[in-house]
Amino acid sequence: MIDSGLSPEMLVFVVAAACFLLIVALLGGVAAVASDPRRRVRKRMDGMGLTRGGEAVAGGGYRRASGAGGESQARQKRIQEKLRELENSKQARNRRRNRVRLMLLQAGVKADPRTYHLLTILLGLVVLGGMILMGMNPLIAIAGGIGVGLGLPRMVLKFIARRRQNKFTSEFPNAIDVLVRGVQSGLPVSECLAIVSREVPEPVGGEFRMLLEGQKVGMALNDIMQRGLERMPTPEYKFFAIVLQIQQQTGGNLAETLANLSTVIRDRKQMRNKVKALASEAKASAWIIGSLPFAVAILVSIMSPTYLVPLFETRAGHYILVGCFVWMGTGVAIMAKMINFRM
């Protein structure tokens, strides 16, 4: 029998790390396939009843499968062109802009990337020092410091940005209704935008204030809406940008168009709330399952204070803790992916 030179604890740790990397690679491949923009566009086209018509529509555009009138086809083609234009422009801007700066912008945090990186380094050093003082292995302490320093600030920024976007989505239909009433009463569009920026609470008021300031300095509407989509990349705001740009090119009844958009956004919100209610039971189960190991550990420590001490004072215990946190994190990520529905 050949001696590999590895202790049983190290062998268990290596096998667990290999299994974890394999699962992460598989999940990454599935996520890459599922998040393909072209796949999402084709799915949305199928849901809208659009089929590819390279010969019937110039440039390989989309046409209605049911053979609707020429005006409807032309409008659908303009909408799809705007969608593709916004998507391509967003990808190009994301490649040019600093990713950290974009996250800070979406979260509404008034800080520069240099401050963010400095706080990240300080947080990693604090975690590293705390783990070393607890007597943990230096390699595990370094890995923990790097993981917490890089992961925790990003998670906090994403949480703040998501909460800000949800608040924007809930107030956005009210802002559009104010625009509709102002336009119907004969007020200029710029005055309607100023009223929304003053009366509607943040973050909707702030976004309309930025839109109004962009108009005052002479920026093109396309550039203004692109900057707005960088700060607030929600489907509702994208619909609003498409409506304004198409309205600027083709004209028509702006009040009626915005009223229809408000109805669509409210219907989406109602559907989202319904899905949230249906998924609440699964989310509660996920929270219970996720908190159960920590609750059991606390109860065991209260009833037998020395029972879990080897996990924190021995090398094998440290490896077991790392493996537990890795598998726990993987399970929580999978459950979160299963119970979160994007609309």
C-alpha positions, -999 to 999 in steps of 0.1 A, spaced: 0 0 0 14 34 -11 17 61 16 5 94 2 20 114 30 -13 131 38 -29 130 72 -66 118 73 -77 153 82 -59 168 53 -72 142 29 -108 149 40 -102 186 35 -87 181 0 -117 159 -10 -142 184 3 -125 212 -15 -124 193 -48 -161 185 -45 -169 221 -37 -149 234 -67 -167 208 -89 -201 220 -77 -192 256 -81 -181 250 -117 -213 232 -125 -234 259 -110 -214 285 -129 -220 268 -162 -257 265 -155 -259 302 -145 -239 313 -176 -263 294 -199 -294 307 -181 -283 343 -181 -275 345 -218 -290 378 -230 -299 363 -264 -317 335 -247 -337 359 -226 -346 380 -257 -357 350 -276 -379 338 -247 -395 373 -244 -401 373 -282 -419 339 -279 -440 352 -251 -450 383 -271 -459 362 -301 -430 374 -322 -411 352 -347 -380 358 -366 -387 371 -400 -354 377 -418 -371 378 -453 -403 396 -445 -387 424 -424 -357 442 -435 -325 436 -415 -338 403 -401 -363 420 -377 -392 404 -359 -428 401 -371 -460 390 -355 -468 353 -361 -505 361 -365 -499 386 -394 -509 419 -377 -511 451 -397 -481 470 -410 -483 497 -384 -482 472 -355 -453 454 -371 -434 487 -375 -440 496 -339 -429 462 -327 -398 465 -348 -389 499 -333 -394 486 -298 -371 456 -305 -345 478 -320 -346 501 -289 -343 470 -267 -313 458 -285 -298 493 -286 -302 498 -249 -288 463 -241 -258 468 -264 -251 503 -250 -255 490 -214 -230 462 -220 -205 486 -237 -208 511 -208 -204 483 -182 -171 473 -199 -158 508 -198 -169 518 -164 -154 506 -132 -175 477 -118 -171 490 -82 -181 525 -92 -212 511 -109 -222 492 -78 -217 523 -56 -238 543 -82 -267 518 -81 -266 516 -43 -268 554 -41 -237 555 -19 -217 587 -22 -182 572 -20 -154 568 -45 -139 534 -54 -107 543 -35 -126 546 -2 -144 513 -10 -111 494 -16 -96 509 16 -125 498 37 -124 463 21 -87 460 30 -93 471 66 -122 447 70 -101 418 57 -72 427 80 -96 428 110 -111 394 102 -76 380 97 -64 393 130 -95 381 148 -91 345 134 -54 344 143 -62 356 179 -87 328 181 -59 303 174 -70 292 140 -46 280 113 -29 310 95 -39 296 61 -75 294 71 -73 328 87 -59 343 54 -86 326 34 -113 339 58 -99 374 57 -98 375 19 -133 359 16 -150 383 41 -131 413 28 -140 407 -8 -175 392 -4 -192 411 25 -189 446 11 -203 435 -23 -232 417 -6 -240 448 14 -239 470 -17 -261 446 -37 -286 445 -8 -287 483 -6 -291 485 -44 -319 459 -45 -338 477 -17 -334 510 -35 -346 495 -68 -376 480 -50 -385 513 -35 -381 530 -69 -404 504 -85 -431 509 -59 -432 547 -63 -426 548 -101 -463 544 -112 -473 573 -90 -447 595 -106 -459 585 -141 -495 593 -130 -484 628 -120 -468 632 -154 -500 620 -171 -521 645 -152 -497 673 -158 -496 667 -196 -534 663 -198 -538 697 -180 -516 714 -206 -484 718 -186 -450 715 -204 -432 682 -200 -403 699 -183 -426 715 -157 -442 680 -151 -407 666 -146 -399 693 -121 -432 686 -101 -423 649 -99 -387 657 -88 -401 679 -60 -432 659 -49 -423 622 -53 -400 608 -25 -366 594 -32 -352 576 -51 -378 584 -78 -376 622 -72 -338 621 -74 -338 602 -107 -363 627 -123 -342 655 -109 -312 641 -127 -332 638 -159 -344 674 -157 -308 686 -150 -296 667 -180 -322 684 -202 -312 718 -189 -275 714 -198 -285 702 -233 -278 665 -232 -295 642 -257 -324 622 -244 -307 589 -253 -276 598 -232 -299 610 -203 -318 577 -203 -286 556 -206 -272 573 -175 -304 568 -157 -304 531 -166 -269 528 -151 -281 542 -118 -315 523 -118 -313 492 -141 -349 481 -136 -372 468 -163 -398 495 -154 -373 523 -160 -362 506 -192 -398 506 -204 -400 543 -195 -368 551 -215 -381 532 -245 -414 550 -245 -398 584 -243 -373 577 -270 -399 562 -294 -423 591 -286 -396 616 -294 -390 599 -328 -426 592 -338 -448 617 -318 -483 609 -307 -503 612 -275 -478 612 -247 -504 612 -220 -521 581 -233 -488 563 -238 -476 571 -203 -510 560 -189 -507 527 -206 -472 523 -192 -484 530 -157 -511 503 -161 -485 478 -173 -461 486 -144 -489 483 -118 -499 449 -133 -463 438 -131 -462 449 -95 -494 430 -87 -480 398 -104 -447 402 -85 -466 405 -51 -486 374 -60 -455 354 -68 -439 367 -36 -469 355 -16 -468 320 -32 -431 317 -25 -433 329 11 -437 294 25 -406 282 7 -387 312 19 -397 305 55 -386 269 51 -353 280 37 -348 304 67 -356 277 92 -333 252 75 -305 277 72 -307 288 108 -311 253 123 -274 244 125 -265 277 144 -295 273 167 -285 237 175 -249 248 181 -260 275 205 -283 251 225 -255 224 227 -231 251 239 -255 261 266 -262 226 278 -226 213 275 -201 242 272 -171 219 265 -187 197 239 -179 219 209 -146 232 222 -125 208 200 -139 224 169 -122 257 178 -90 244 194 -78 215 172 -66 214 136 -91 188 126 -119 209 141 -108 239 120 -110 218 89 -144 205 99 -156 241 105 -143 253 71 -161 223 54 -193 230 72 -193 267 62 -185 258 26 -213 233 23 -237 255 43 -229 284 20 -235 262 -11 -268 250 2 -280 285 11 -270 297 -24 -289 269 -41 -320 275 -19 -318 312 -26 -316 306 -64 -346 282 -62 -369 306 -43 -361 339 -60 -381 346 -91 -371 374 -114 -398 391 -135 
